[in-house]
Amino acid sequence: MAHVVLRAHNKTPNYLRTLPLHHSQREIACTEHYADFSLDIRPTADFLGQLLSHGNGIEVLQPLELREKMRQMIAETLKRY
């Protein structure tokens, strides 16, 4: 289990408010430009796929290991194009 903190940009905060990624999701901060959400979840491949499906609308802030894993996955994807 990991304590995950996500930053949602653009229209993604409203999407996550309407359709949470997990039952533990809580909104912990909000500005006019983004909203931060926390989740206590096991970061499975399915969960990572959900995050990637939001494109640049979601940024992983914590844990740093998950942030780095997402960065690596995106870098590998870019190599294919």
PyMOL Python script that loads the backbone (N, CA, C, O; Angstrom):
from pymol import cmd

cmd.read_pdbstr("""\
ATOM      1  N   MET A   1       0.855  -1.171   0.000  1.00  0.00           N
ATOM      2  CA  MET A   1       0.000   0.000   0.000  1.00  0.00           C
ATOM      3  C   MET A   1       0.900   1.232   0.000  1.00  0.00           C
ATOM      4  O   MET A   1       1.932   1.254   0.670  1.00  0.00           O
ATOM      5  N   ALA A   2       0.507   2.246  -0.747  1.00  0.00           N
ATOM      6  CA  ALA A   2       1.290   3.484  -0.837  1.00  0.00           C
ATOM      7  C   ALA A   2       0.362   4.682  -0.655  1.00  0.00           C
ATOM      8  O   ALA A   2      -0.806   4.656  -1.042  1.00  0.00           O
ATOM      9  N   HIS A   3       0.915   5.724  -0.058  1.00  0.00           N
ATOM     10  CA  HIS A   3       0.196   6.990   0.044  1.00  0.00           C
ATOM     11  C   HIS A   3       0.602   7.802  -1.185  1.00  0.00           C
ATOM     12  O   HIS A   3       1.741   8.256  -1.291  1.00  0.00           O
ATOM     13  N   VAL A   4      -0.338   7.979  -2.111  1.00  0.00           N
ATOM     14  CA  VAL A   4      -0.076   8.632  -3.392  1.00  0.00           C
ATOM     15  C   VAL A   4      -0.707  10.018  -3.372  1.00  0.00           C
ATOM     16  O   VAL A   4      -1.852  10.191  -2.954  1.00  0.00           O
ATOM     17  N   VAL A   5       0.060  10.998  -3.833  1.00  0.00           N
ATOM     18  CA  VAL A   5      -0.459  12.362  -3.977  1.00  0.00           C
ATOM     19  C   VAL A   5      -0.355  12.736  -5.451  1.00  0.00           C
ATOM     20  O   VAL A   5       0.718  12.669  -6.050  1.00  0.00           O
ATOM     21  N   LEU A   6      -1.482  13.127  -6.019  1.00  0.00           N
ATOM     22  CA  LEU A   6      -1.568  13.499  -7.434  1.00  0.00           C
ATOM     23  C   LEU A   6      -1.925  14.967  -7.546  1.00  0.00           C
ATOM     24  O   LEU A   6      -2.661  15.504  -6.719  1.00  0.00           O
ATOM     25  N   ARG A   7      -1.404  15.607  -8.568  1.00  0.00           N
ATOM     26  CA  ARG A   7      -1.814  16.966  -8.912  1.00  0.00           C
ATOM     27  C   ARG A   7      -2.553  16.883 -10.240  1.00  0.00           C
ATOM     28  O   ARG A   7      -2.020  16.389 -11.233  1.00  0.00           O
ATOM     29  N   ALA A   8      -3.769  17.366 -10.241  1.00  0.00           N
ATOM     30  CA  ALA A   8      -4.602  17.339 -11.446  1.00  0.00           C
ATOM     31  C   ALA A   8      -4.684  18.739 -12.028  1.00  0.00           C
ATOM     32  O   ALA A   8      -4.975  19.703 -11.320  1.00  0.00           O
ATOM     33  N   HIS A   9      -4.425  18.841 -13.327  1.00  0.00           N
ATOM     34  CA  HIS A   9      -4.397  20.120 -14.041  1.00  0.00           C
ATOM     35  C   HIS A   9      -5.567  20.198 -15.029  1.00  0.00           C
ATOM     36  O   HIS A   9      -6.226  19.202 -15.323  1.00  0.00           O
ATOM     37  N   ASN A  10      -5.796  21.403 -15.524  1.00  0.00           N
ATOM     38  CA  ASN A  10      -6.797  21.666 -16.565  1.00  0.00           C
ATOM     39  C   ASN A  10      -8.185  21.243 -16.092  1.00  0.00           C
ATOM     40  O   ASN A  10      -8.643  21.698 -15.044  1.00  0.00           O
ATOM     41  N   LYS A  11      -8.855  20.385 -16.845  1.00  0.00           N
ATOM     42  CA  LYS A  11     -10.205  19.940 -16.497  1.00  0.00           C
ATOM     43  C   LYS A  11     -10.200  18.656 -15.676  1.00  0.00           C
ATOM     44  O   LYS A  11     -11.253  18.182 -15.248  1.00  0.00           O
ATOM     45  N   THR A  12      -9.021  18.099 -15.460  1.00  0.00           N
ATOM     46  CA  THR A  12      -8.919  16.823 -14.756  1.00  0.00           C
ATOM     47  C   THR A  12      -9.427  16.877 -13.316  1.00  0.00           C
ATOM     48  O   THR A  12     -10.015  15.894 -12.865  1.00  0.00           O
ATOM     49  N   PRO A  13      -9.234  17.980 -12.559  1.00  0.00           N
ATOM     50  CA  PRO A  13      -9.794  17.993 -11.200  1.00  0.00           C
ATOM     51  C   PRO A  13     -11.296  17.715 -11.175  1.00  0.00           C
ATOM     52  O   PRO A  13     -11.769  16.942 -10.341  1.00  0.00           O
ATOM     53  N   ASN A  14     -12.045  18.338 -12.079  1.00  0.00           N
ATOM     54  CA  ASN A  14     -13.493  18.106 -12.111  1.00  0.00           C
ATOM     55  C   ASN A  14     -13.819  16.659 -12.454  1.00  0.00           C
ATOM     56  O   ASN A  14     -14.755  16.078 -11.906  1.00  0.00           O
ATOM     57  N   TYR A  15     -13.040  16.082 -13.364  1.00  0.00           N
ATOM     58  CA  TYR A  15     -13.229  14.673 -13.727  1.00  0.00           C
ATOM     59  C   TYR A  15     -13.019  13.791 -12.497  1.00  0.00           C
ATOM     60  O   TYR A  15     -13.829  12.909 -12.212  1.00  0.00           O
ATOM     61  N   LEU A  16     -11.919  14.036 -11.766  1.00  0.00           N
ATOM     62  CA  LEU A  16     -11.623  13.209 -10.594  1.00  0.00           C
ATOM     63  C   LEU A  16     -12.621  13.423  -9.463  1.00  0.00           C
ATOM     64  O   LEU A  16     -12.869  12.511  -8.673  1.00  0.00           O
ATOM     65  N   ARG A  17     -13.186  14.602  -9.381  1.00  0.00           N
ATOM     66  CA  ARG A  17     -14.223  14.842  -8.370  1.00  0.00           C
ATOM     67  C   ARG A  17     -15.483  14.034  -8.693  1.00  0.00           C
ATOM     68  O   ARG A  17     -16.165  13.542  -7.794  1.00  0.00           O
ATOM     69  N   THR A  18     -15.776  13.908  -9.971  1.00  0.00           N
ATOM     70  CA  THR A  18     -16.969  13.183 -10.414  1.00  0.00           C
ATOM     71  C   THR A  18     -16.746  11.676 -10.424  1.00  0.00           C
ATOM     72  O   THR A  18     -17.612  10.909 -10.005  1.00  0.00           O
ATOM     73  N   LEU A  19     -15.565  11.255 -10.909  1.00  0.00           N
ATOM     74  CA  LEU A  19     -15.244   9.829 -11.016  1.00  0.00           C
ATOM     75  C   LEU A  19     -13.916   9.551 -10.319  1.00  0.00           C
ATOM     76  O   LEU A  19     -12.877   9.497 -10.978  1.00  0.00           O
ATOM     77  N   PRO A  20     -13.931   9.375  -8.998  1.00  0.00           N
ATOM     78  CA  PRO A  20     -12.681   9.126  -8.269  1.00  0.00           C
ATOM     79  C   PRO A  20     -11.958   7.880  -8.779  1.00  0.00           C
ATOM     80  O   PRO A  20     -12.583   6.925  -9.239  1.00  0.00           O
ATOM     81  N   LEU A  21     -10.642   7.911  -8.687  1.00  0.00           N
ATOM     82  CA  LEU A  21      -9.822   6.778  -9.107  1.00  0.00           C
ATOM     83  C   LEU A  21      -9.890   5.630  -8.105  1.00  0.00           C
ATOM     84  O   LEU A  21      -9.678   4.473  -8.469  1.00  0.00           O
ATOM     85  N   HIS A  22     -10.187   5.945  -6.843  1.00  0.00           N
ATOM     86  CA  HIS A  22     -10.187   4.940  -5.776  1.00  0.00           C
ATOM     87  C   HIS A  22     -11.060   5.444  -4.632  1.00  0.00           C
ATOM     88  O   HIS A  22     -11.228   6.651  -4.456  1.00  0.00           O
ATOM     89  N   HIS A  23     -11.613   4.515  -3.856  1.00  0.00           N
ATOM     90  CA  HIS A  23     -12.512   4.922  -2.761  1.00  0.00           C
ATOM     91  C   HIS A  23     -11.800   5.728  -1.677  1.00  0.00           C
ATOM     92  O   HIS A  23     -12.456   6.439  -0.916  1.00  0.00           O
ATOM     93  N   SER A  24     -10.469   5.632  -1.590  1.00  0.00           N
ATOM     94  CA  SER A  24      -9.726   6.390  -0.571  1.00  0.00           C
ATOM     95  C   SER A  24      -9.362   7.803  -1.031  1.00  0.00           C
ATOM     96  O   SER A  24      -8.771   8.568  -0.268  1.00  0.00           O
ATOM     97  N   GLN A  25      -9.706   8.148  -2.260  1.00  0.00           N
ATOM     98  CA  GLN A  25      -9.314   9.451  -2.810  1.00  0.00           C
ATOM     99  C   GLN A  25      -9.926  10.603  -2.016  1.00  0.00           C
ATOM    100  O   GLN A  25     -11.121  10.618  -1.722  1.00  0.00           O
ATOM    101  N   ARG A  26      -9.068  11.565  -1.681  1.00  0.00           N
ATOM    102  CA  ARG A  26      -9.498  12.779  -0.985  1.00  0.00           C
ATOM    103  C   ARG A  26      -8.846  13.986  -1.641  1.00  0.00           C
ATOM    104  O   ARG A  26      -7.673  13.940  -2.009  1.00  0.00           O
ATOM    105  N   GLU A  27      -9.600  15.057  -1.785  1.00  0.00           N
ATOM    106  CA  GLU A  27      -9.024  16.306  -2.287  1.00  0.00           C
ATOM    107  C   GLU A  27      -8.357  17.012  -1.110  1.00  0.00           C
ATOM    108  O   GLU A  27      -8.992  17.249  -0.082  1.00  0.00           O
ATOM    109  N   ILE A  28      -7.073  17.349  -1.262  1.00  0.00           N
ATOM    110  CA  ILE A  28      -6.326  17.924  -0.135  1.00  0.00           C
ATOM    111  C   ILE A  28      -5.907  19.368  -0.370  1.00  0.00           C
ATOM    112  O   ILE A  28      -5.508  20.049   0.575  1.00  0.00           O
ATOM    113  N   ALA A  29      -5.988  19.852  -1.610  1.00  0.00           N
ATOM    114  CA  ALA A  29      -5.643  21.248  -1.906  1.00  0.00           C
ATOM    115  C   ALA A  29      -6.272  21.628  -3.232  1.00  0.00           C
ATOM    116  O   ALA A  29      -6.516  20.780  -4.091  1.00  0.00           O
ATOM    117  N   CYS A  30      -6.533  22.928  -3.384  1.00  0.00           N
ATOM    118  CA  CYS A  30      -7.148  23.391  -4.627  1.00  0.00           C
ATOM    119  C   CYS A  30      -6.742  24.843  -4.876  1.00  0.00           C
ATOM    120  O   CYS A  30      -6.774  25.672  -3.967  1.00  0.00           O
ATOM    121  N   THR A  31      -6.361  25.136  -6.113  1.00  0.00           N
ATOM    122  CA  THR A  31      -6.114  26.500  -6.559  1.00  0.00           C
ATOM    123  C   THR A  31      -6.903  26.690  -7.850  1.00  0.00           C
ATOM    124  O   THR A  31      -7.607  25.784  -8.294  1.00  0.00           O
ATOM    125  N   GLU A  32      -6.784  27.860  -8.442  1.00  0.00           N
ATOM    126  CA  GLU A  32      -7.489  28.059  -9.714  1.00  0.00           C
ATOM    127  C   GLU A  32      -6.823  27.308 -10.861  1.00  0.00           C
ATOM    128  O   GLU A  32      -7.419  27.175 -11.930  1.00  0.00           O
ATOM    129  N   HIS A  33      -5.595  26.811 -10.667  1.00  0.00           N
ATOM    130  CA  HIS A  33      -4.855  26.134 -11.735  1.00  0.00           C
ATOM    131  C   HIS A  33      -4.775  24.621 -11.582  1.00  0.00           C
ATOM    132  O   HIS A  33      -4.580  23.917 -12.573  1.00  0.00           O
ATOM    133  N   TYR A  34      -4.922  24.107 -10.367  1.00  0.00           N
ATOM    134  CA  TYR A  34      -4.812  22.669 -10.141  1.00  0.00           C
ATOM    135  C   TYR A  34      -5.478  22.289  -8.824  1.00  0.00           C
ATOM    136  O   TYR A  34      -5.834  23.142  -8.010  1.00  0.00           O
ATOM    137  N   ALA A  35      -5.633  20.978  -8.644  1.00  0.00           N
ATOM    138  CA  ALA A  35      -6.109  20.425  -7.372  1.00  0.00           C
ATOM    139  C   ALA A  35      -5.249  19.216  -7.043  1.00  0.00           C
ATOM    140  O   ALA A  35      -4.863  18.458  -7.933  1.00  0.00           O
ATOM    141  N   ASP A  36      -4.949  19.037  -5.752  1.00  0.00           N
ATOM    142  CA  ASP A  36      -4.173  17.896  -5.296  1.00  0.00           C
ATOM    143  C   ASP A  36      -5.104  16.887  -4.628  1.00  0.00           C
ATOM    144  O   ASP A  36      -6.025  17.254  -3.898  1.00  0.00           O
ATOM    145  N   PHE A  37      -4.843  15.617  -4.891  1.00  0.00           N
ATOM    146  CA  PHE A  37      -5.631  14.523  -4.341  1.00  0.00           C
ATOM    147  C   PHE A  37      -4.703  13.513  -3.699  1.00  0.00           C
ATOM    148  O   PHE A  37      -3.597  13.281  -4.188  1.00  0.00           O
ATOM    149  N   SER A  38      -5.146  12.913  -2.609  1.00  0.00           N
ATOM    150  CA  SER A  38      -4.373  11.835  -1.995  1.00  0.00           C
ATOM    151  C   SER A  38      -5.171  10.546  -2.099  1.00  0.00           C
ATOM    152  O   SER A  38      -6.401  10.549  -2.073  1.00  0.00           O
ATOM    153  N   LEU A  39      -4.435   9.442  -2.219  1.00  0.00           N
ATOM    154  CA  LEU A  39      -5.034   8.117  -2.285  1.00  0.00           C
ATOM    155  C   LEU A  39      -4.129   7.162  -1.525  1.00  0.00           C
ATOM    156  O   LEU A  39      -2.906   7.298  -1.566  1.00  0.00           O
ATOM    157  N   ASP A  40      -4.713   6.211  -0.842  1.00  0.00           N
ATOM    158  CA  ASP A  40      -3.960   5.121  -0.235  1.00  0.00           C
ATOM    159  C   ASP A  40      -4.295   3.885  -1.045  1.00  0.00           C
ATOM    160  O   ASP A  40      -5.374   3.308  -0.907  1.00  0.00           O
ATOM    161  N   ILE A  41      -3.357   3.486  -1.891  1.00  0.00           N
ATOM    162  CA  ILE A  41      -3.636   2.479  -2.909  1.00  0.00           C
ATOM    163  C   ILE A  41      -2.374   1.690  -3.225  1.00  0.00           C
ATOM    164  O   ILE A  41      -1.256   2.168  -3.033  1.00  0.00           O
ATOM    165  N   ARG A  42      -2.572   0.497  -3.704  1.00  0.00           N
ATOM    166  CA  ARG A  42      -1.461  -0.291  -4.220  1.00  0.00           C
ATOM    167  C   ARG A  42      -1.283   0.121  -5.684  1.00  0.00           C
ATOM    168  O   ARG A  42      -2.197  -0.073  -6.486  1.00  0.00           O
ATOM    169  N   PRO A  43      -0.138   0.680  -6.045  1.00  0.00           N
ATOM    170  CA  PRO A  43       0.045   1.181  -7.427  1.00  0.00           C
ATOM    171  C   PRO A  43       0.280   0.041  -8.426  1.00  0.00           C
ATOM    172  O   PRO A  43       1.416  -0.246  -8.804  1.00  0.00           O
ATOM    173  N   THR A  44      -0.799  -0.591  -8.839  1.00  0.00           N
ATOM    174  CA  THR A  44      -0.748  -1.698  -9.792  1.00  0.00           C
ATOM    175  C   THR A  44      -0.562  -1.175 -11.219  1.00  0.00           C
ATOM    176  O   THR A  44      -0.630   0.029 -11.468  1.00  0.00           O
ATOM    177  N   ALA A  45      -0.329  -2.087 -12.131  1.00  0.00           N
ATOM    178  CA  ALA A  45      -0.206  -1.719 -13.545  1.00  0.00           C
ATOM    179  C   ALA A  45      -1.495  -1.066 -14.043  1.00  0.00           C
ATOM    180  O   ALA A  45      -1.444  -0.130 -14.840  1.00  0.00           O
ATOM    181  N   ASP A  46      -2.641  -1.547 -13.586  1.00  0.00           N
ATOM    182  CA  ASP A  46      -3.929  -0.955 -13.984  1.00  0.00           C
ATOM    183  C   ASP A  46      -4.040   0.492 -13.507  1.00  0.00           C
ATOM    184  O   ASP A  46      -4.504   1.362 -14.243  1.00  0.00           O
ATOM    185  N   PHE A  47      -3.610   0.740 -12.271  1.00  0.00           N
ATOM    186  CA  PHE A  47      -3.648   2.097 -11.725  1.00  0.00           C
ATOM    187  C   PHE A  47      -2.730   3.019 -12.521  1.00  0.00           C
ATOM    188  O   PHE A  47      -3.107   4.145 -12.844  1.00  0.00           O
ATOM    189  N   LEU A  48      -1.521   2.542 -12.839  1.00  0.00           N
ATOM    190  CA  LEU A  48      -0.591   3.357 -13.631  1.00  0.00           C
ATOM    191  C   LEU A  48      -1.184   3.654 -15.003  1.00  0.00           C
ATOM    192  O   LEU A  48      -1.028   4.758 -15.524  1.00  0.00           O
ATOM    193  N   GLY A  49      -1.864   2.670 -15.589  1.00  0.00           N
ATOM    194  CA  GLY A  49      -2.524   2.886 -16.873  1.00  0.00           C
ATOM    195  C   GLY A  49      -3.610   3.945 -16.780  1.00  0.00           C
ATOM    196  O   GLY A  49      -3.781   4.748 -17.697  1.00  0.00           O
ATOM    197  N   GLN A  50      -4.349   3.947 -15.664  1.00  0.00           N
ATOM    198  CA  GLN A  50      -5.369   4.987 -15.463  1.00  0.00           C
ATOM    199  C   GLN A  50      -4.722   6.364 -15.408  1.00  0.00           C
ATOM    200  O   GLN A  50      -5.218   7.317 -16.010  1.00  0.00           O
ATOM    201  N   LEU A  51      -3.611   6.464 -14.684  1.00  0.00           N
ATOM    202  CA  LEU A  51      -2.920   7.752 -14.595  1.00  0.00           C
ATOM    203  C   LEU A  51      -2.442   8.196 -15.970  1.00  0.00           C
ATOM    204  O   LEU A  51      -2.614   9.355 -16.345  1.00  0.00           O
ATOM    205  N   LEU A  52      -1.844   7.282 -16.720  1.00  0.00           N
ATOM    206  CA  LEU A  52      -1.344   7.628 -18.052  1.00  0.00           C
ATOM    207  C   LEU A  52      -2.470   8.033 -18.995  1.00  0.00           C
ATOM    208  O   LEU A  52      -2.267   8.839 -19.903  1.00  0.00           O
ATOM    209  N   SER A  53      -3.648   7.478 -18.779  1.00  0.00           N
ATOM    210  CA  SER A  53      -4.775   7.796 -19.672  1.00  0.00           C
ATOM    211  C   SER A  53      -5.197   9.257 -19.569  1.00  0.00           C
ATOM    212  O   SER A  53      -5.892   9.762 -20.451  1.00  0.00           O
ATOM    213  N   HIS A  54      -4.789   9.936 -18.514  1.00  0.00           N
ATOM    214  CA  HIS A  54      -5.128  11.343 -18.335  1.00  0.00           C
ATOM    215  C   HIS A  54      -4.082  12.266 -18.950  1.00  0.00           C
ATOM    216  O   HIS A  54      -4.193  13.487 -18.837  1.00  0.00           O
ATOM    217  N   GLY A  55      -3.077  11.702 -19.595  1.00  0.00           N
ATOM    218  CA  GLY A  55      -2.059  12.512 -20.281  1.00  0.00           C
ATOM    219  C   GLY A  55      -1.432  13.532 -19.357  1.00  0.00           C
ATOM    220  O   GLY A  55      -1.063  13.217 -18.226  1.00  0.00           O
ATOM    221  N   ASN A  56      -1.310  14.763 -19.846  1.00  0.00           N
ATOM    222  CA  ASN A  56      -0.669  15.800 -19.042  1.00  0.00           C
ATOM    223  C   ASN A  56      -1.616  16.413 -18.004  1.00  0.00           C
ATOM    224  O   ASN A  56      -1.281  17.414 -17.370  1.00  0.00           O
ATOM    225  N   GLY A  57      -2.781  15.819 -17.835  1.00  0.00           N
ATOM    226  CA  GLY A  57      -3.732  16.309 -16.842  1.00  0.00           C
ATOM    227  C   GLY A  57      -3.425  15.843 -15.429  1.00  0.00           C
ATOM    228  O   GLY A  57      -3.989  16.364 -14.467  1.00  0.00           O
ATOM    229  N   ILE A  58      -2.526  14.854 -15.293  1.00  0.00           N
ATOM    230  CA  ILE A  58      -2.189  14.330 -13.961  1.00  0.00           C
ATOM    231  C   ILE A  58      -0.681  14.274 -13.803  1.00  0.00           C
ATOM    232  O   ILE A  58       0.050  13.897 -14.718  1.00  0.00           O
ATOM    233  N   GLU A  59      -0.236  14.663 -12.612  1.00  0.00           N
ATOM    234  CA  GLU A  59       1.177  14.617 -12.235  1.00  0.00           C
ATOM    235  C   GLU A  59       1.266  13.906 -10.880  1.00  0.00           C
ATOM    236  O   GLU A  59       0.549  14.256  -9.943  1.00  0.00           O
ATOM    237  N   VAL A  60       2.139  12.920 -10.785  1.00  0.00           N
ATOM    238  CA  VAL A  60       2.367  12.244  -9.510  1.00  0.00           C
ATOM    239  C   VAL A  60       3.357  13.080  -8.709  1.00  0.00           C
ATOM    240  O   VAL A  60       4.457  13.367  -9.181  1.00  0.00           O
ATOM    241  N   LEU A  61       2.967  13.472  -7.497  1.00  0.00           N
ATOM    242  CA  LEU A  61       3.858  14.225  -6.615  1.00  0.00           C
ATOM    243  C   LEU A  61       4.568  13.305  -5.627  1.00  0.00           C
ATOM    244  O   LEU A  61       5.754  13.478  -5.347  1.00  0.00           O
ATOM    245  N   GLN A  62       3.837  12.330  -5.106  1.00  0.00           N
ATOM    246  CA  GLN A  62       4.400  11.396  -4.128  1.00  0.00           C
ATOM    247  C   GLN A  62       3.790  10.030  -4.340  1.00  0.00           C
ATOM    248  O   GLN A  62       2.656   9.944  -4.811  1.00  0.00           O
ATOM    249  N   PRO A  63       4.485   8.966  -4.016  1.00  0.00           N
ATOM    250  CA  PRO A  63       5.863   8.905  -3.568  1.00  0.00           C
ATOM    251  C   PRO A  63       6.823   9.146  -4.732  1.00  0.00           C
ATOM    252  O   PRO A  63       6.457   8.965  -5.894  1.00  0.00           O
ATOM    253  N   LEU A  64       8.021   9.545  -4.423  1.00  0.00           N
ATOM    254  CA  LEU A  64       8.998   9.872  -5.466  1.00  0.00           C
ATOM    255  C   LEU A  64       9.315   8.673  -6.349  1.00  0.00           C
ATOM    256  O   LEU A  64       9.607   8.837  -7.533  1.00  0.00           O
ATOM    257  N   GLU A  65       9.260   7.462  -5.783  1.00  0.00           N
ATOM    258  CA  GLU A  65       9.527   6.260  -6.591  1.00  0.00           C
ATOM    259  C   GLU A  65       8.471   6.090  -7.680  1.00  0.00           C
ATOM    260  O   GLU A  65       8.787   5.701  -8.804  1.00  0.00           O
ATOM    261  N   LEU A  66       7.219   6.382  -7.341  1.00  0.00           N
ATOM    262  CA  LEU A  66       6.144   6.278  -8.329  1.00  0.00           C
ATOM    263  C   LEU A  66       6.265   7.394  -9.358  1.00  0.00           C
ATOM    264  O   LEU A  66       6.029   7.167 -10.545  1.00  0.00           O
ATOM    265  N   ARG A  67       6.624   8.580  -8.927  1.00  0.00           N
ATOM    266  CA  ARG A  67       6.844   9.700  -9.860  1.00  0.00           C
ATOM    267  C   ARG A  67       7.912   9.324 -10.887  1.00  0.00           C
ATOM    268  O   ARG A  67       7.745   9.562 -12.083  1.00  0.00           O
ATOM    269  N   GLU A  68       9.013   8.734 -10.410  1.00  0.00           N
ATOM    270  CA  GLU A  68      10.107   8.332 -11.299  1.00  0.00           C
ATOM    271  C   GLU A  68       9.664   7.209 -12.232  1.00  0.00           C
ATOM    272  O   GLU A  68      10.030   7.206 -13.407  1.00  0.00           O
ATOM    273  N   LYS A  69       8.885   6.258 -11.727  1.00  0.00           N
ATOM    274  CA  LYS A  69       8.389   5.171 -12.576  1.00  0.00           C
ATOM    275  C   LYS A  69       7.517   5.727 -13.704  1.00  0.00           C
ATOM    276  O   LYS A  69       7.630   5.292 -14.850  1.00  0.00           O
ATOM    277  N   MET A  70       6.650   6.687 -13.379  1.00  0.00           N
ATOM    278  CA  MET A  70       5.808   7.311 -14.404  1.00  0.00           C
ATOM    279  C   MET A  70       6.675   8.036 -15.436  1.00  0.00           C
ATOM    280  O   MET A  70       6.429   7.940 -16.638  1.00  0.00           O
ATOM    281  N   ARG A  71       7.694   8.764 -14.955  1.00  0.00           N
ATOM    282  CA  ARG A  71       8.587   9.477 -15.865  1.00  0.00           C
ATOM    283  C   ARG A  71       9.266   8.503 -16.817  1.00  0.00           C
ATOM    284  O   ARG A  71       9.373   8.776 -18.012  1.00  0.00           O
ATOM    285  N   GLN A  72       9.725   7.371 -16.297  1.00  0.00           N
ATOM    286  CA  GLN A  72      10.380   6.360 -17.132  1.00  0.00           C
ATOM    287  C   GLN A  72       9.415   5.775 -18.156  1.00  0.00           C
ATOM    288  O   GLN A  72       9.782   5.571 -19.313  1.00  0.00           O
ATOM    289  N   MET A  73       8.183   5.504 -17.734  1.00  0.00           N
ATOM    290  CA  MET A  73       7.191   4.953 -18.658  1.00  0.00           C
ATOM    291  C   MET A  73       6.898   5.941 -19.787  1.00  0.00           C
ATOM    292  O   MET A  73       6.773   5.542 -20.945  1.00  0.00           O
ATOM    293  N   ILE A  74       6.789   7.219 -19.454  1.00  0.00           N
ATOM    294  CA  ILE A  74       6.524   8.235 -20.467  1.00  0.00           C
ATOM    295  C   ILE A  74       7.715   8.380 -21.402  1.00  0.00           C
ATOM    296  O   ILE A  74       7.539   8.538 -22.610  1.00  0.00           O
ATOM    297  N   ALA A  75       8.925   8.329 -20.854  1.00  0.00           N
ATOM    298  CA  ALA A  75      10.141   8.424 -21.682  1.00  0.00           C
ATOM    299  C   ALA A  75      10.222   7.248 -22.653  1.00  0.00           C
ATOM    300  O   ALA A  75      10.582   7.429 -23.817  1.00  0.00           O
ATOM    301  N   GLU A  76       9.889   6.046 -22.184  1.00  0.00           N
ATOM    302  CA  GLU A  76       9.897   4.870 -23.059  1.00  0.00           C
ATOM    303  C   GLU A  76       8.855   5.012 -24.165  1.00  0.00           C
ATOM    304  O   GLU A  76       9.105   4.632 -25.309  1.00  0.00           O
ATOM    305  N   THR A  77       7.700   5.554 -23.829  1.00  0.00           N
ATOM    306  CA  THR A  77       6.664   5.774 -24.839  1.00  0.00           C
ATOM    307  C   THR A  77       7.147   6.752 -25.893  1.00  0.00           C
ATOM    308  O   THR A  77       6.939   6.533 -27.087  1.00  0.00           O
ATOM    309  N   LEU A  78       7.797   7.842 -25.459  1.00  0.00           N
ATOM    310  CA  LEU A  78       8.304   8.852 -26.403  1.00  0.00           C
ATOM    311  C   LEU A  78       9.313   8.274 -27.375  1.00  0.00           C
ATOM    312  O   LEU A  78       9.382   8.701 -28.528  1.00  0.00           O
ATOM    313  N   LYS A  79      10.103   7.297 -26.916  1.00  0.00           N
ATOM    314  CA  LYS A  79      11.103   6.666 -27.796  1.00  0.00           C
ATOM    315  C   LYS A  79      10.453   5.970 -28.991  1.00  0.00           C
ATOM    316  O   LYS A  79      11.080   5.809 -30.038  1.00  0.00           O
ATOM    317  N   ARG A  80       9.211   5.563 -28.830  1.00  0.00           N
ATOM    318  CA  ARG A  80       8.523   4.851 -29.911  1.00  0.00           C
ATOM    319  C   ARG A  80       8.009   5.787 -31.003  1.00  0.00           C
ATOM    320  O   ARG A  80       7.590   5.325 -32.064  1.00  0.00           O
ATOM    321  N   TYR A  81       8.036   7.087 -30.756  1.00  0.00           N
ATOM    322  CA  TYR A  81       7.467   8.039 -31.714  1.00  0.00           C
ATOM    323  C   TYR A  81       8.516   8.935 -32.334  1.00  0.00           C
ATOM    324  O   TYR A  81       8.190   9.787 -33.160  1.00  0.00           O
TER     325      TYR A  81
END
""", "prot")
cmd.dss("prot")
cmd.show_as("cartoon", "prot")
cmd.util.cbc("prot")
cmd.orient("prot")
